[in-house]
């Protein structure tokens, strides 16, 4: 795991709280409002990458085919209106590989996903904190002016529809790759309960982690030692941050009860979705640094062969 100059390793619950809410006072608002988007990873060796880039191959062509067929086969009433960004948010919500990545406004939601998998309790966890306010300075002019007009720090589906109604239009906004945050439509209670936020890459093949490493002034990371995970998990449960709340319904209830009443030393029983982090708030979060670099570092001949096999 490459170190970052702003990496902070906490050792106690109290220190963790201070770090999670650091820099939350906003003088212009006279309110405590954290500017960060949070993403919790159960293993500190994992890095944030979109499910589309993890697929490998010709990202643009795959994205086009995936979205076209998702819209074709999905129920016609699946979205509120026929907007690309509504469709892509819905697709992400249901596990389709996209250029989107799930984050949360809530540091406690990020903590949930960093500690919920007991199979990872032997490993340190990581909370990525990306500054949504500072990142606006790296957006194309049209998006900056739109956010200023709306007096907002993050985009919405409606704003994206106005400036970039297609992924091609988003790509064309700037020659330099960029990362933007937008609030997904309130498709169901899961999205609302998780205080969901989505990042969108300006290019289908953009590595989120690599772009962030190239702009290290935009983020910091909180390293959670393995020995602290059980205390965090128990205190989150008491604070009512658990599967029952974040995944309303019988599936979330069953997962919460199974984990909550399992003996401390017993192996964790979780569904495939939760082991992989595939859910409304944090899709496909388990991605190691080595794996994220694999497509770029693979010999060209091997990549061509893989593309032929996947065509």
SULRAWO-V892521 format. One record per pair of residues at least 24 apart in sequence whose ideal C-beta (glycine too) atoms are under 10 Angstrom apart, sorted by sequence separation. I is the first residue (numbers start at 0). J is the second residue. D is the distance in Angstrom with one decimal. If there is no record, write none. Layout:
I_J_D ; I_J_D
This chain:
66_90_6.7 ; 69_93_8.6 ; 139_163_9.2 ; 157_181_9.7 ; 158_182_9.6 ; 176_200_7.2 ; 177_201_4.7 ; 62_87_9.1 ; 65_90_7.4 ; 102_127_8.2 ; 154_179_5.9 ; 156_181_6.8 ; 176_201_5.2 ; 177_202_8.9 ; 69_95_5.6 ; 102_128_9.7 ; 153_179_8.1 ; 154_180_6.7 ; 155_181_6.0 ; 156_182_7.8 ; 175_201_8.2 ; 176_202_5.3 ; 232_258_8.7 ; 233_259_9.7 ; 246_272_9.1 ; 68_95_9.4 ; 102_129_7.3 ; 104_131_8.8 ; 142_169_9.2 ; 153_180_4.4 ; 154_181_3.8 ; 155_182_5.5 ; 156_183_7.4 ; 157_184_9.4 ; 174_201_9.8 ; 178_205_7.5 ; 232_259_9.7 ; 242_269_9.1 ; 246_273_8.8 ; 251_278_9.3 ; 69_97_9.3 ; 152_180_7.9 ; 153_181_5.8 ; 154_182_7.4 ; 155_183_9.0 ; 156_184_5.6 ; 173_201_6.5 ; 176_204_9.0 ; 177_205_8.5 ; 242_270_9.8 ; 66_95_7.9 ; 102_131_9.0 ; 153_182_5.8 ; 155_184_8.5 ; 172_201_6.9 ; 173_202_9.9 ; 176_205_5.0 ; 178_207_6.6 ; 65_95_5.9 ; 66_96_10.0 ; 139_169_9.1 ; 142_172_6.8 ; 151_181_9.8 ; 169_199_7.2 ; 170_200_9.6 ; 171_201_9.3 ; 176_206_9.3 ; 233_263_9.8 ; 65_96_6.2 ; 66_97_7.8 ; 141_172_6.0 ; 142_173_8.8 ; 151_182_9.1 ; 169_200_8.9 ; 170_201_6.0 ; 242_273_7.6 ; 65_97_7.5 ; 66_98_9.9 ; 139_171_9.3 ; 140_172_8.4 ; 141_173_9.0 ; 169_201_5.8 ; 170_202_5.9 ; 178_210_5.8 ; 246_278_6.6 ; 62_95_9.9 ; 139_172_4.0 ; 140_173_8.5 ; 146_179_9.4 ; 166_199_8.8 ; 169_202_8.8 ; 170_203_8.1 ; 176_209_9.6 ; 177_210_8.0 ; 178_211_7.6 ; 245_278_7.8 ; 246_279_7.7 ; 62_96_7.9 ; 138_172_8.3 ; 139_173_4.2 ; 166_200_9.7 ; 176_210_6.3 ; 229_263_7.3 ; 245_279_8.2 ; 246_280_9.0 ; 8_43_9.5 ; 61_96_7.5 ; 62_97_7.3 ; 138_173_8.0 ; 139_174_9.4 ; 142_177_8.3 ; 166_201_9.1 ; 170_205_9.9 ; 245_280_6.7 ; 62_98_6.5 ; 137_173_9.2 ; 139_175_8.5 ; 163_199_9.4 ; 166_202_9.1 ; 178_214_8.5 ; 242_278_9.3 ; 245_281_9.9 ; 6_43_9.5 ; 142_179_6.3 ; 166_203_7.2 ; 176_213_9.4 ; 177_214_9.6 ; 58_96_9.4 ; 137_175_8.2 ; 139_177_6.7 ; 163_201_9.2 ; 59_98_9.7 ; 137_176_9.6 ; 138_177_5.8 ; 142_181_10.0 ; 178_217_8.7 ; 51_91_9.7 ; 58_98_8.0 ; 137_177_5.6 ; 138_178_8.7 ; 139_179_8.9 ; 159_199_7.8 ; 50_91_8.0 ; 137_178_7.6 ; 138_179_5.8 ; 156_197_9.7 ; 0_42_9.5 ; 49_91_9.1 ; 54_96_5.3 ; 137_179_8.9 ; 138_180_9.7 ; 0_43_5.8 ; 53_96_7.3 ; 134_177_8.4 ; 153_196_6.7 ; 154_197_9.4 ; 0_44_5.3 ; 50_94_8.0 ; 51_95_9.1 ; 52_96_8.7 ; 134_178_6.6 ; 135_179_8.6 ; 153_197_9.2 ; 0_45_8.9 ; 1_46_9.2 ; 50_95_7.8 ; 51_96_4.6 ; 134_179_7.5 ; 135_180_8.9 ; 153_198_9.6 ; 154_199_8.3 ; 0_46_8.2 ; 50_96_3.9 ; 51_97_5.6 ; 52_98_7.9 ; 134_180_6.9 ; 49_96_7.6 ; 50_97_6.4 ; 51_98_5.1 ; 49_97_6.7 ; 50_98_8.8 ; 51_99_8.3 ; 52_100_9.5 ; 131_179_9.5 ; 192_240_9.8 ; 49_98_5.4 ; 50_99_8.4 ; 51_100_9.5 ; 104_153_9.0 ; 129_178_8.3 ; 131_180_5.2 ; 49_99_6.5 ; 50_100_8.3 ; 49_100_5.1 ; 50_101_9.9 ; 129_180_8.0 ; 192_243_10.0 ; 193_244_9.0 ; 194_245_9.7 ; 48_100_7.5 ; 49_101_9.6 ; 192_244_5.8 ; 193_245_5.4 ; 47_100_5.8 ; 192_245_5.5 ; 193_246_8.6 ; 47_101_9.1 ; 192_246_8.1 ; 47_102_8.4 ; 189_244_9.8 ; 192_247_6.5 ; 188_244_9.4 ; 189_245_6.9 ; 191_247_9.4 ; 188_245_9.4 ; 189_246_5.8 ; 188_246_8.9 ; 189_247_6.5 ; 142_201_9.9 ; 188_247_4.5 ; 189_248_8.4 ; 192_251_9.6 ; 187_247_8.0 ; 188_248_8.3 ; 187_248_9.2 ; 38_100_7.7 ; 139_201_8.2 ; 189_251_8.3 ; 38_101_7.3 ; 39_102_9.6 ; 138_201_9.2 ; 188_251_9.9 ; 36_100_9.8 ; 38_102_5.0 ; 39_103_8.2 ; 134_198_9.0 ; 36_101_9.9 ; 37_102_6.3 ; 38_103_7.2 ; 131_196_7.9 ; 36_102_4.1 ; 37_103_5.3 ; 35_102_9.1 ; 36_103_7.1 ; 37_104_7.4 ; 39_106_8.5 ; 129_196_9.7 ; 131_198_9.5 ; 35_103_9.9 ; 36_104_6.9 ; 37_105_6.8 ; 39_107_9.3 ; 88_156_6.9 ; 98_166_7.3 ; 35_104_8.5 ; 36_105_10.0 ; 37_106_4.9 ; 39_108_7.5 ; 40_109_8.7 ; 87_156_9.3 ; 97_166_9.7 ; 129_198_7.8 ; 37_107_8.7 ; 38_108_9.4 ; 39_109_3.5 ; 43_113_9.3 ; 84_154_9.1 ; 86_156_10.0 ; 33_104_7.9 ; 35_106_7.7 ; 37_108_7.1 ; 38_109_5.8 ; 39_110_5.8 ; 41_112_6.9 ; 42_113_9.0 ; 84_155_8.7 ; 85_156_5.8 ; 88_159_9.9 ; 98_169_9.0 ; 32_104_9.6 ; 33_105_9.4 ; 37_109_3.7 ; 39_111_6.8 ; 40_112_7.5 ; 41_113_5.6 ; 84_156_4.4 ; 85_157_9.8 ; 87_159_9.6 ; 33_106_7.3 ; 36_109_9.1 ; 37_110_8.4 ; 39_112_4.1 ; 40_113_6.2 ; 41_114_7.2 ; 83_156_9.1 ; 84_157_8.6 ; 137_210_9.4 ; 35_109_9.6 ; 38_112_7.9 ; 39_113_3.4 ; 41_115_7.4 ; 42_116_8.9 ; 45_119_9.4 ; 82_156_6.1 ; 84_158_9.1 ; 85_159_9.8 ; 37_112_9.5 ; 38_113_8.9 ; 39_114_7.7 ; 41_116_4.9 ; 82_157_8.3 ; 84_159_4.7 ; 85_160_8.6 ; 37_113_9.6 ; 39_115_8.9 ; 41_117_9.6 ; 42_118_10.0 ; 43_119_9.9 ; 80_156_9.1 ; 83_159_8.2 ; 84_160_6.2 ; 104_180_9.9 ; 212_288_9.6 ; 41_118_8.5 ; 42_119_5.5 ; 45_122_9.3 ; 79_156_9.1 ; 80_157_9.9 ; 82_159_8.3 ; 83_160_7.7 ; 134_211_9.6 ; 137_214_6.7 ; 41_119_4.0 ; 44_122_7.4 ; 47_125_9.6 ; 78_156_9.7 ; 82_160_5.3 ; 100_178_8.8 ; 102_180_7.2 ; 104_182_8.8 ; 129_207_9.6 ; 136_214_9.9 ; 208_286_7.9 ; 40_119_9.2 ; 41_120_8.7 ; 42_121_9.5 ; 43_122_6.7 ; 44_123_8.4 ; 45_124_9.1 ; 46_125_8.6 ; 84_163_8.6 ; 87_166_7.9 ; 207_286_9.4 ; 209_288_9.8 ; 42_122_4.6 ; 43_123_4.1 ; 45_125_7.1 ; 47_127_5.9 ; 80_160_9.1 ; 83_163_8.8 ; 84_164_8.2 ; 100_180_9.7 ; 127_207_9.7 ; 134_214_8.0 ; 136_216_9.9 ; 137_217_7.6 ; 208_288_7.2 ; 41_122_7.2 ; 42_123_7.4 ; 43_124_6.1 ; 44_125_8.3 ; 46_127_8.4 ; 83_164_6.2 ; 84_165_9.6 ; 112_193_9.3 ; 127_208_9.0 ; 133_214_8.9 ; 136_217_9.1 ; 40_122_9.9 ; 41_123_9.5 ; 42_124_6.8 ; 43_125_4.2 ; 45_127_9.8 ; 47_129_8.8 ; 82_164_7.6 ; 83_165_5.9 ; 84_166_9.4 ; 99_181_8.9 ; 101_183_8.8 ; 111_193_8.7 ; 129_211_7.0 ; 134_216_10.0 ; 209_291_7.4 ; 23_106_9.6 ; 40_123_9.8 ; 41_124_5.5 ; 42_125_7.5 ; 43_126_9.7 ; 83_166_7.0 ; 133_216_7.1 ; 134_217_5.4 ; 195_278_9.9 ; 208_291_5.5 ; 209_292_8.0 ; 40_124_6.3 ; 41_125_8.5 ; 99_183_8.4 ; 108_192_8.5 ; 109_193_9.8 ; 127_211_8.0 ; 130_214_10.0 ; 133_217_5.4 ; 134_218_8.9 ; 195_279_6.1 ; 196_280_9.0 ; 207_291_8.6 ; 208_292_8.9 ; 39_124_6.8 ; 40_125_4.7 ; 83_168_9.2 ; 84_169_9.4 ; 108_193_5.2 ; 109_194_9.7 ; 129_214_9.5 ; 132_217_9.8 ; 133_218_9.1 ; 193_278_8.0 ; 195_280_5.5 ; 197_282_9.5 ; 206_291_6.1 ; 19_105_9.7 ; 20_106_7.1 ; 39_125_7.6 ; 40_126_7.6 ; 83_169_9.3 ; 108_194_5.9 ; 130_216_8.4 ; 131_217_9.3 ; 193_279_5.8 ; 194_280_8.1 ; 195_281_9.1 ; 206_292_8.1 ; 209_295_8.3 ; 19_106_4.0 ; 38_125_8.7 ; 39_126_5.3 ; 40_127_7.0 ; 105_192_9.4 ; 107_194_9.0 ; 108_195_8.4 ; 130_217_5.4 ; 192_279_8.7 ; 193_280_3.7 ; 18_106_9.1 ; 19_107_8.0 ; 38_126_7.2 ; 39_127_7.9 ; 105_193_7.3 ; 106_194_9.7 ; 108_196_10.0 ; 129_217_5.9 ; 130_218_6.7 ; 191_279_9.4 ; 192_280_8.6 ; 193_281_8.2 ; 206_294_8.7 ; 37_126_6.0 ; 38_127_4.5 ; 101_190_9.7 ; 104_193_9.1 ; 105_194_4.2 ; 128_217_9.6 ; 129_218_4.5 ; 130_219_8.6 ; 189_278_7.2 ; 190_279_5.2 ; 206_295_7.5 ; 16_106_8.9 ; 19_109_8.4 ; 37_127_7.1 ; 38_128_8.3 ; 103_193_5.7 ; 104_194_4.1 ; 105_195_9.2 ; 128_218_6.0 ; 129_219_8.8 ; 189_279_3.9 ; 190_280_7.8 ; 204_294_8.6 ; 15_106_9.1 ; 16_107_9.9 ; 19_110_7.7 ; 35_126_9.5 ; 36_127_8.3 ; 37_128_5.8 ; 38_129_7.8 ; 92_183_7.3 ; 102_193_9.8 ; 103_194_5.0 ; 104_195_8.0 ; 105_196_9.3 ; 127_218_6.3 ; 128_219_5.4 ; 129_220_9.7 ; 188_279_9.3 ; 189_280_7.3 ; 204_295_9.3 ; 35_127_9.0 ; 36_128_7.5 ; 37_129_8.1 ; 91_183_7.8 ; 92_184_9.4 ; 101_193_8.3 ; 102_194_9.3 ; 103_195_6.2 ; 104_196_5.7 ; 127_219_8.4 ; 128_220_6.9 ; 187_279_7.5 ; 35_128_4.2 ; 36_129_4.9 ; 88_181_8.4 ; 93_186_9.2 ; 102_195_7.7 ; 103_196_6.0 ; 126_219_9.2 ; 127_220_5.5 ; 128_221_6.8 ; 186_279_8.0 ; 34_128_9.2 ; 35_129_6.3 ; 36_130_8.1 ; 88_182_9.4 ; 89_183_8.7 ; 92_186_5.7 ; 101_195_6.6 ; 102_196_4.5 ; 126_220_6.7 ; 127_221_8.4 ; 15_110_8.0 ; 33_128_8.4 ; 34_129_9.2 ; 35_130_5.9 ; 36_131_5.3 ; 88_183_4.3 ; 89_184_8.0 ; 92_187_7.9 ; 101_196_7.7 ; 102_197_6.9 ; 125_220_5.6 ; 126_221_4.2 ; 34_130_5.2 ; 35_131_6.8 ; 87_183_9.5 ; 88_184_5.9 ; 100_196_9.6 ; 101_197_6.3 ; 102_198_6.1 ; 125_221_7.1 ; 126_222_8.2 ; 183_279_8.5 ; 33_130_9.4 ; 34_131_5.6 ; 35_132_8.9 ; 84_181_7.4 ; 89_186_6.2 ; 92_189_7.9 ; 100_197_6.9 ; 101_198_8.2 ; 124_221_8.8 ; 125_222_5.9 ; 126_223_6.9 ; 33_131_9.2 ; 34_132_4.2 ; 35_133_9.8 ; 36_134_8.7 ; 85_183_8.9 ; 88_186_7.1 ; 92_190_7.0 ; 99_197_4.8 ; 100_198_4.7 ; 124_222_7.6 ; 125_223_7.0 ; 33_132_9.9 ; 34_133_7.4 ; 84_183_8.7 ; 85_184_5.8 ; 98_197_9.9 ; 99_198_6.8 ; 100_199_8.1 ; 123_222_5.7 ; 124_223_4.2 ; 32_132_9.8 ; 34_134_9.3 ; 66_166_8.0 ; 84_184_8.3 ; 97_197_9.2 ; 98_198_9.0 ; 99_199_5.6 ; 100_200_7.8 ; 123_223_6.2 ; 124_224_8.4 ; 85_186_8.7 ; 98_199_6.1 ; 99_200_8.0 ; 122_223_9.8 ; 123_224_5.5 ; 124_225_7.7 ; 82_184_8.7 ; 88_190_8.6 ; 97_199_8.7 ; 98_200_4.6 ; 122_224_9.7 ; 123_225_5.4 ; 63_166_8.2 ; 92_195_8.7 ; 97_200_9.4 ; 98_201_8.6 ; 122_225_5.8 ; 123_226_9.2 ; 124_227_8.6 ; 62_166_6.9 ; 63_167_9.4 ; 80_184_9.3 ; 91_195_9.9 ; 98_202_7.7 ; 121_225_5.7 ; 123_227_9.0 ; 124_228_6.5 ; 79_184_6.4 ; 92_197_9.5 ; 98_203_5.3 ; 120_225_6.1 ; 121_226_9.9 ; 123_228_8.7 ; 22_128_9.4 ; 78_184_7.6 ; 79_185_9.3 ; 91_197_6.9 ; 97_203_9.1 ; 98_204_8.8 ; 119_225_8.4 ; 120_226_9.1 ; 122_228_8.8 ; 19_126_7.3 ; 21_128_8.7 ; 25_132_8.9 ; 59_166_8.5 ; 79_186_8.7 ; 88_195_9.2 ; 98_205_7.3 ; 100_207_5.7 ; 120_227_9.9 ; 121_228_9.1 ; 124_231_8.6 ; 18_126_8.4 ; 22_130_8.6 ; 59_167_9.2 ; 78_186_8.1 ; 91_199_9.7 ; 100_208_9.9 ; 113_221_9.2 ; 120_228_4.9 ; 19_128_8.0 ; 77_186_8.9 ; 88_197_6.5 ; 98_207_9.2 ; 114_223_7.6 ; 119_228_8.0 ; 120_229_6.7 ; 18_128_8.7 ; 87_197_9.0 ; 113_223_6.2 ; 15_126_8.8 ; 59_170_8.7 ; 88_199_9.5 ; 110_221_9.5 ; 117_228_8.4 ; 87_199_8.2 ; 109_221_9.2 ; 116_228_9.5 ; 117_229_8.6 ; 120_232_8.3 ; 84_197_9.4 ; 110_223_8.1 ; 114_227_8.8 ; 115_228_9.7 ; 114_228_4.9 ; 8_123_8.2 ; 84_199_8.3 ; 106_221_8.9 ; 113_228_7.9 ; 114_229_8.1 ; 117_232_8.1 ; 36_152_9.8 ; 114_230_9.4 ; 116_232_9.9 ; 9_126_9.4 ; 36_153_8.2 ; 114_231_5.0 ; 115_232_7.2 ; 34_152_7.1 ; 110_228_9.8 ; 113_231_7.9 ; 114_232_4.5 ; 6_125_8.9 ; 7_126_9.5 ; 113_232_9.4 ; 114_233_9.5 ; 32_152_9.3 ; 111_231_9.2 ; 114_234_9.8 ; 115_235_8.6 ; 7_128_9.6 ; 110_231_6.1 ; 111_232_8.6 ; 114_235_6.9 ; 110_232_8.7 ; 113_235_9.8 ; 114_236_9.9 ; 0_123_9.0 ; 5_128_9.1 ; 107_231_9.8 ; 110_234_9.2 ; 111_235_5.9 ; 0_125_8.1 ; 110_235_6.0 ; 111_236_9.5 ; 115_240_9.7 ; 114_240_9.8 ; 115_241_8.2 ; 107_234_9.8 ; 108_235_9.6 ; 111_238_9.9 ; 115_242_7.3 ; 107_235_6.5 ; 110_238_9.7 ; 111_240_5.2 ; 110_240_7.3 ; 111_241_7.1 ; 115_245_9.3 ; 107_238_6.9 ; 111_242_8.2 ; 107_239_9.7 ; 108_240_7.0 ; 107_240_4.9 ; 111_244_9.1 ; 112_245_8.8 ; 111_245_6.4 ; 105_240_8.4 ; 108_244_9.6 ; 108_245_6.7 ; 107_245_9.9 ; 115_254_8.7 ; 63_203_8.7 ; 105_245_9.7 ; 115_255_9.5 ; 62_203_4.7 ; 117_258_7.3 ; 58_200_9.7 ; 61_203_7.8 ; 62_204_9.3 ; 103_245_9.6 ; 116_258_9.3 ; 59_202_8.2 ; 60_203_8.9 ; 115_258_7.2 ; 120_263_9.8 ; 36_180_5.9 ; 58_202_8.0 ; 59_203_4.7 ; 117_261_7.6 ; 58_203_3.9 ; 59_204_7.2 ; 57_203_8.9 ; 58_204_4.2 ; 117_263_8.7 ; 57_204_8.7 ; 58_205_8.8 ; 117_264_9.7 ; 120_267_8.3 ; 52_200_8.1 ; 56_204_9.7 ; 117_265_8.2 ; 118_266_6.9 ; 119_267_8.9 ; 49_198_8.4 ; 51_200_8.3 ; 55_204_9.9 ; 117_266_7.3 ; 118_267_5.3 ; 49_199_9.1 ; 52_202_9.7 ; 117_267_3.4 ; 118_268_9.9 ; 47_198_8.3 ; 49_200_6.3 ; 52_203_7.9 ; 116_267_6.4 ; 117_268_9.0 ; 118_269_7.8 ; 48_200_10.0 ; 51_203_6.0 ; 52_204_6.4 ; 115_267_8.6 ; 117_269_8.0 ; 51_204_8.2 ; 52_205_7.2 ; 53_206_10.0 ; 116_269_6.4 ; 49_203_8.7 ; 51_205_9.3 ; 52_206_5.9 ; 115_269_7.6 ; 49_204_9.7 ; 52_207_7.6 ; 119_274_9.3 ; 49_205_7.9 ; 52_208_9.4 ; 118_274_7.4 ; 37_194_9.1 ; 48_205_9.8 ; 49_206_8.5 ; 52_209_9.6 ; 116_273_6.9 ; 127_284_9.8 ; 36_194_9.9 ; 38_196_9.3 ; 48_206_6.5 ; 49_207_6.1 ; 115_273_6.7 ; 116_274_6.4 ; 37_196_8.6 ; 47_206_9.5 ; 48_207_5.7 ; 49_208_9.9 ; 115_274_9.8 ; 116_275_9.7 ; 36_196_5.2 ; 38_198_9.0 ; 46_206_8.9 ; 47_207_5.1 ; 48_208_5.9 ; 116_276_8.3 ; 36_197_9.3 ; 46_207_8.0 ; 47_208_5.6 ; 48_209_9.0 ; 112_273_9.0 ; 115_276_9.1 ; 36_198_7.3 ; 46_208_3.9 ; 45_208_9.4 ; 46_209_8.9 ; 47_211_7.6 ; 112_276_6.3 ; 46_211_8.6 ; 46_212_8.8 ; 112_278_8.3 ; 119_285_8.9 ; 112_280_6.9 ; 113_281_9.5 ; 38_207_9.8 ; 111_280_8.4 ; 112_281_4.8 ; 116_285_9.1 ; 111_281_9.0 ; 47_218_9.8 ; 109_280_8.6 ; 113_284_9.3 ; 108_280_6.0 ; 109_281_7.9 ; 112_284_6.7 ; 108_281_8.2 ; 46_220_9.9 ; 101_276_8.6 ; 105_280_8.9 ; 101_277_9.6 ; 103_279_10.0 ; 43_220_8.3 ; 101_278_8.0 ; 103_280_5.6 ; 43_221_9.9 ; 94_272_8.0 ; 101_279_7.3 ; 102_280_8.2 ; 103_281_7.6 ; 43_222_5.7 ; 101_280_5.4 ; 102_281_7.9 ; 38_218_9.9 ; 40_220_9.3 ; 43_223_7.8 ; 101_281_4.7 ; 43_224_9.2 ; 94_275_9.3 ; 100_281_8.7 ; 101_282_4.9 ; 35_217_10.0 ; 36_218_9.1 ; 38_220_9.8 ; 39_221_9.4 ; 41_223_9.6 ; 43_225_9.2 ; 100_282_7.3 ; 101_283_8.6 ; 35_218_8.2 ; 40_223_9.6 ; 42_225_9.7 ; 94_277_5.3 ; 99_282_7.9 ; 100_283_8.6 ; 101_284_7.7 ; 35_219_8.5 ; 37_221_9.2 ; 39_223_8.7 ; 93_277_9.4 ; 94_278_8.8 ; 100_284_8.7 ; 94_279_9.9 ; 97_282_8.4 ; 92_278_8.9 ; 93_279_9.0 ; 96_282_9.1 ; 97_283_10.0 ; 41_228_8.7 ; 92_279_5.4 ; 95_282_9.3 ; 96_283_8.0 ; 91_279_8.6 ; 92_280_9.7 ; 94_282_6.8 ; 93_282_9.6 ; 94_283_8.2 ; 92_282_8.2 ; 91_282_6.1 ; 91_283_9.7 ; 22_219_9.5 ; 21_219_8.6 ; 21_221_9.3 ; 18_219_8.7 ; 19_221_7.0 ; 18_221_5.2 ; 18_222_9.9 ; 18_223_9.8 ; 15_221_7.1 ; 1_208_9.6 ; 14_221_9.6 ; 3_211_9.3 ; 15_223_7.0 ; 3_212_7.9 ; 5_215_7.3 ; 1_212_7.0 ; 4_215_6.8 ; 5_216_8.7 ; 3_215_6.0 ; 4_216_9.6 ; 7_219_6.6 ; 8_220_9.5 ; 9_221_6.2 ; 15_227_7.4 ; 5_218_7.6 ; 6_219_7.0 ; 7_220_7.3 ; 8_221_7.9 ; 9_222_7.1 ; 10_223_9.6 ; 11_224_9.9 ; 14_227_9.5 ; 5_219_3.7 ; 6_220_5.1 ; 7_221_5.4 ; 8_222_4.2 ; 9_223_6.4 ; 10_224_6.7 ; 3_218_7.9 ; 4_219_8.7 ; 5_220_7.2 ; 6_221_8.0 ; 7_222_6.8 ; 8_223_8.2 ; 9_224_7.5 ; 12_227_7.2 ; 15_230_9.6 ; 3_219_7.1 ; 5_221_9.7 ; 6_222_6.1 ; 8_224_6.9 ; 10_226_8.8 ; 11_227_7.4 ; 15_231_7.2 ; 3_220_6.0 ; 10_227_7.2 ; 2_220_9.4 ; 9_227_7.2 ; 12_230_5.9 ; 11_230_8.7 ; 12_231_6.7 ; 15_234_9.9 ; 0_220_9.3 ; 2_222_9.8 ; 0_222_9.0 ; 9_231_9.9 ; 12_234_6.5 ; 50_275_9.9 ; 50_277_8.5 ; 53_283_6.5 ; 45_276_9.1 ; 50_282_6.1 ; 51_283_9.7 ; 53_285_9.7 ; 41_274_9.4 ; 49_282_8.5 ; 50_283_4.4 ; 53_286_6.2 ; 47_281_9.3 ; 49_283_7.8 ; 50_284_9.8 ; 52_286_8.9 ; 41_276_7.6 ; 48_283_7.8 ; 40_276_8.2 ; 47_283_9.6 ; 48_284_8.7 ; 50_286_9.1 ; 58_294_9.2 ; 39_276_9.0 ; 47_284_7.0 ; 48_285_9.6 ; 49_286_9.1 ; 53_290_7.5 ; 38_276_9.9 ; 46_284_9.3 ; 48_286_4.3 ; 53_291_7.8 ; 55_293_8.0 ; 56_294_8.2 ; 45_284_6.5 ; 46_285_9.8 ; 47_286_7.2 ; 48_287_9.4 ; 52_291_7.6 ; 55_294_4.9 ; 41_281_9.9 ; 45_285_5.4 ; 46_286_5.7 ; 48_288_9.5 ; 53_293_9.5 ; 54_294_9.1 ; 39_280_9.2 ; 40_281_8.5 ; 44_285_9.6 ; 45_286_5.5 ; 46_287_7.1 ; 53_294_8.6 ; 38_280_9.1 ; 39_281_6.9 ; 42_284_9.3 ; 44_286_9.5 ; 45_287_5.8 ; 46_288_5.2 ; 48_290_8.0 ; 52_294_7.3 ; 55_297_8.4 ; 38_281_6.5 ; 41_284_7.6 ; 42_285_7.0 ; 44_287_5.3 ; 45_288_8.0 ; 46_289_9.6 ; 48_291_4.9 ; 52_295_9.8 ; 37_281_9.8 ; 40_284_5.5 ; 41_285_7.2 ; 42_286_9.8 ; 44_288_6.6 ; 46_290_8.6 ; 47_291_8.8 ; 48_292_10.0 ; 39_284_7.7 ; 40_285_7.5 ; 42_287_7.9 ; 44_289_8.4 ; 45_290_8.9 ; 46_291_5.4 ; 57_302_9.7 ; 61_306_9.9 ; 38_284_7.0 ; 40_286_8.6 ; 44_290_9.8 ; 45_291_9.0 ; 46_292_9.4 ; 56_302_8.0 ; 60_306_9.4 ; 55_302_7.7 ; 61_309_8.2 ; 56_305_6.5 ; 57_306_6.1 ; 55_305_6.4 ; 56_306_5.1 ; 60_310_9.1 ; 55_306_8.3 ; 56_307_9.8 ; 56_308_9.3 ; 57_309_8.7 ; 56_309_5.3 ; 57_310_8.6 ; 55_309_7.8 ; 56_310_8.5 ; 54_309_8.4 ; 0_287_9.0 ; 1_288_7.0 ; 0_288_6.3
